[in-house]
Amino acid sequence: MKLIFKDSSFSFELLRTIGHTAYGGADINECLGTAYRIKEGDFKGWYREWYHTAERVCKIAEDALAEEHKVSAREAFLRASNYYRAAEFYLHEGQNTDEAMESWHKSRECFRKAGQLFNPQIEVPQIPYEDTTLSGYFFRNAEDNSPRPTLIAMTGFDGTAEELYFEVGAAALHRGYHVLIFEGPGQGGALREQNLYFRYDWEKVVSPVVNYLFTKPEVDQTRIALIGYSFGGYLAPRAAAFEKRLAACVADGGIYDFFSGTVLKNKPASRWILQELKKDKSPVLDVGTRLMMHYNTELRWAIQDGLWKFNVDTPHRLIQKYQEYTLAGVVNQIHCPMLVCDSEGEQFFGKQAQILYEKLTCPKEYMLFTKEENAETHCQSGAHLRSNQRILDWLDQTLKK
């Protein structure tokens, strides 16, 4: 599905942003009006126009708060948070730019201001992790301490904790769950403020999060579920292979082998690429990749973003890193029920969800989202009501709420 832009990356990111309208993260005409001011493939223009919209909506929120219109202020802060997130999306040239950092900070600030206007207020825990902490949001479903099922939600390659509220947090709250959203290495504040980069052994990230939940009396320790989106479709199953306190796990969409899905497009690797990846350096691969980046917006963004988030300096080293992110050898250690979600028009990982589902030996279900139900894009962007209905109904049944 193309929306306004011919460029597939710009079109998808617009759909992603406007799709958060379902849970209060956008307003349709604010998004369309912004998009029509942006030229195809213009990264700076994308930033400038989304930032302009975010600033305008943030001012609405501040004015409403000053006049004690708290509901109006909360709604506008939530939309501004999402627009600031969209603004900085394409600004990563192997490291974060000053403009991107400012926009990200404002996205988080707006969300936290909105959080103070929730009832109950959104908690902002600091979760002990190795020799530091991870930040996130804990959404209590009610003020009392009656133990309830709790959903841990995490993003993947490029999302933020704030965005996850619009993707699944609000929907889970409506269904009686507590929700804990967190950011791990390579994500959000852990990356930007703490210089923590992606790691393949994600169980070492999730286990401290579960430890934190075990300190909270309102959490039913027997009904803790984990959901991971996009690249989180690898991270969540990896964690579930080792963290046995999880009662269920959802991968949307599932990833068995990140390198195979993104670089090889699920085809056999050529002898040449395998030889190059064994080398310490590959000038030919680096030059060829950078040349293709000039003609492909999605590749240009993915390489720029990846160099930063995996803490490497060349495309060659980035692709080598990708090879570490595989569930080979550990997939049969997953024992909790798994839901593997797939999208009929999946544009980033191809058949990886099907491959993961076939490899699993635990109780499992494969859930395909289709074009007929208008939910065929990656992570069902633009169809969150339908997506959450199916996913959370499965979780209700699995946890026997």
N, C-alpha and C positions, 0 to 999 in steps of 0.2 A: 504494500500500500504506500503510495507516494502522497505526501501532504505538503502542498505549496511548492516545495523545493524539488527540483530534478535530482539533485545530489542525494543519494540514498542515506548518507550519514546525517546530513542536516534534516532530512525528512523524518528520520527515526527519532532524532533528539527532540524535534518539535512534538512528535506524537508522544514521546515519553513525558515531556513537560506538561502538555495539555491534558494528558491522561490522568494526571493527579487531580483534575477537577472533581472526580468522583468522591474524594474524601477531603475536599477543601483546600487542596494545594495549588489551585489555579482557577482562573475564570476564562472561559473559551475566547471571548473577544479580546481580552488582554493578551493572550497568546497569539492569536491570529494577527492582531494589529502590530505586534512586535515582529513577527516573522515576515510580514510584507515589507518591512523596512530594511531587511537584510539581503545582501547580494549573495548569490551562490558561491560557496567555498571561501567566503571572506571571514576568517577566524576573528579578526579584530572587530569587524562589523557585527558579528554574532555577539561578542562580548559587549560592545558598546550599546546595542539596542536592548538586550536583556537587562543590562545593568541600569539603563535609563528607566525601564519599566519597573524594575525592583525598587529603585529609589522613590519613584512616584507612589507606589503602593505602600512602601514603608512609611512615607510621610502621612498617608491616610491612616495607617495604624497608630502612629504617634499622636496625631491630632485626636483620633477617637479615644485613645487612652487618657489624654489630657482632659477630655470632657467626660471621662468616666463611662464611656460606652464600651464596656469591657468585651462584650461578644463581638462587636464590630472590630475592635482592636485585635482580638485573637484571630479572627478570620483573615484580616489583612496581613498580620504578621506571618501567618502560615503561608499565604500566597507569596509574599515578598521573599521568604526563606527559599522557596522553590525557584523563584526567578533569579535570585543571586546565585544559587547552585548552577542553574543553566548557564548563566553569564560566563562563569570561569571554566567551563567544560573544555574548550579548545585551546587554552592558554598555556599548556605545559610543554615547554621545549626541553625535555630531559630534566628539568627542575621546575619548581614553582616560581612564577613571576610575581612581582609585587602586586600587580593588578589582580591576579588570580587569588593571591593570599588575602587581600582585602575583601574581595567578593565572597570568598569562602567564610571568612570571619563574620561578615554581615549576615550570611545565610544562617550560621549557627546562632548568632546573637538574636536574630528575629525569631527563630524557633524557640529559643529559651525564654524570650519575653512572652511568646504565646503560651509556653508551658506554665508560666506563673498564673495564667488566667484560666487554666483547666481546673476542674474539680473532680477528684483530688488533683493537686498540683503535680506536675511531672517531676519526678526525682532525677537528679543528675549524679549518679554514683561514680566513685573512683574505684575501679575493680583491681585489687592487687594482681600484678602480673610480673613474674620474675623479679627484677629489681626496680620496677616502676609500677605504673597503673595504666589501665585502659579506661576510657570514658564511654559513657553511653546514656541511655534514658530508661528509667523504670516507670512503667505506666501501671498504677494500681487500678484494678477494676472497681474497687469499692474501698471505703475507709476502714472497714472491719478487718480483722486478722484471720477470718475463716480461710483455711487453705483452699486455694483454687489452682486449676491447671495453668501452667505458665508457658508461653511461647518465647523462645530465644530467636530473634531475627537478626540476620546479618547480611550485608551486601557482598559485592564481589570486587570486580576490577576497578570500577569507577564511580560507584554510588556513595552516598553518605548516610549516616545514621538518621539525619533529619528526613531524608527522602523515604526511608523505610516506613515511617509513620504513615505516609500516603499510600504506600504499596500494600502494606499488610497490617500495620500496627492498629490503625483505627478499626479495621474490619474485625480483628481478633478481639479488641476491647468490646465491640458491640455484641460479641458472642460469649462474653463472660470470662475471657482469659485475662490474666495479668500478662504484660508484655515487657520483655527486656530486649532493648536494641543496643548493640555495642559496635565499636569499631576496633578492628585488630590491626596488626602490622600491615602496612601498605594501604591503609584506608584512613580517610578523614583526618581527625586530629592526631591519631597515632603516627601517621606519616608526616603531616605538615608541621606539627609542633614538637614531636619526639624523635623524628628521623628513624622510625621503625619501619622496616621494609618487609615485603611479602616473604613468607616462609612456607615450605611445602608441608611441614609437620604440624598441621593446624590443630591437632588434638591438644597441643601444648598451649594453644590460645583458648580453646573452648573449655577445657577442664577448670581453669581458674574462674571462668564465668559461672560454671555450674557450682563451684565452691561458694561463690558469692550468693547465689540463689539459696543455697542450703542454710545460709545465716538468716533468712527472712521467714518469719513464722507464717506469713500469709501465702507462701508457696507450698503447694502440694508436691513433695519431693518425689512422689511416684508418678507424677504426670507432668514431666518437663519435656517439651519437644523443641527441636531445632529446625529452622528453615534457612536455606541459603539461596540467594538469587544470583543468576548469571555465573560468573566465576565462582561464586559461592556454591554452585552446583557441584564443584569439585571439593571445596573446602568443607562443606557440611558432611558429606559422606566420609571424607578422610577423618574428621573428628569422631564420627559415630563408630568408626572401626576400633577406636581405642577408649572412648569415653562411654562406659557401660551404664551410666546413670540416666542416659537419655531414654525416654519411653517411646519416641518416634522421631523420624527424621524426614525432611522434605528437601528435595533438590529440584530447583526450578531455574533453568533446565539442567538436567543431569549431565555431568562430564566424567568420563572415565579416564581420558588421556588428553590433557590440555594441548600438548604439542601436536598430537595427531589431528585434533579438531581444528586448531587455528592455523597451523603452518602447512600441514599436509592435506588439509580438507578431507581427512579420513581416507586418503589413498595411500598405497605403499610408498615409503620413502625411496627416492632415487639413490643410487650408489654415490653420486656426486655430493648430495646434501649430507649424507651420512659421513662421508670422508671429511667434508669441510667442518662439520660439527665436532670432529675429533681433534681438530687443530686448536692451538692456543689463539690464533688469529686467522681471520679470513677476509682480507681486503676486497676480494672479488664479491663475496656475499654482501659485505657492507656497502660497497659502491652500488651494486645492483639494487639492493633494498632502498637505498636513499634515492636512487633514480625513480623507482616506482612510486615513491612517496609523493613526488611532484604531480603525479597524475591520478592519485587515489586518496581522497579525503580521509576515508576510514583508516587506511594503512598509515597515512601521515599522522593522524591522531594516535593510533594504537602504538606506534613505535615511540613517538615522543613521550607518551604517557608511561609506557612500559619501562623505558630507560630510567625514568625517575623512580617508579614504584618498586622496581626490582634492584635498584642501585647498581646499574651497570652502565658502561659508556659506549657500547657499540651494538648494532642490531645482531651481530654474530653472538655476542655474549648473552643478549636477551633471549635469543632462540635456544641457546644452550640451557639457560635457566628454565625455560618452559618444559624441558625434558624431565625435570625433577617432579613435575606435577602430574603424577599418574597414580591410579589406584591399583595398578598391577601388584600382586603380592599381598595386598591388604584388604581387598574388597570382600573376601570370604570371612573376614573378621567382624563384619557388620552383622549384628544379631537382632537389633531392634527393627520394628516395621519401617519400611522405606517407601515413600511415595516419590516416584521419578516423573517429573513433568516435562513435557515436550510441546513444541509449537509447530504446527504444520508448515509455517513459513520461516522456521528458524534460520536466521541469516548468518550467524556467527560460528556455531559449533556443529552444524549439519546433523549427522546421525549419532552424536555422542550420547544423547539420552537413551536411545535404544540400546546402544552398546553397553552402557552402565546397567540398564535394567536386565539385560541378558546375563551379565556377569554376576549379579547379586544372587546369593544363596539364602538370604534371610526372607521373612515374610515381606512381600513386595507388591506394589501396584504401579502400573504404567498409565499415565493420564495424558492423553493427547488433546491439545486445544486446536480447534480447527478454524478454517476460513468461514465455514458456514455459521459458526457462532461469533464471528468477528473477533476472534482471539488468537489469530495465527502468528502474531509477531513475537519476537524474542521476549521472554518473560511476560507475555500477554500485555505488553504496553498498550495503553488505550482501552483495555478491557478488564480493569481491576475488579469491577463488581462481579463479573462472571468468573474470573479467575479465583477470587477469594471464596466465592460461593462453593465452588467445586473442591478447592484445596482444604478449606476449613471444615466443610462437611465431612470430608474424609478424616480429618484430624479428630473431629467430634466423635466419630464412630470408632476410631482406633483407640482413643483414650477413654471411650465409653463415658462421656460426660453425662 
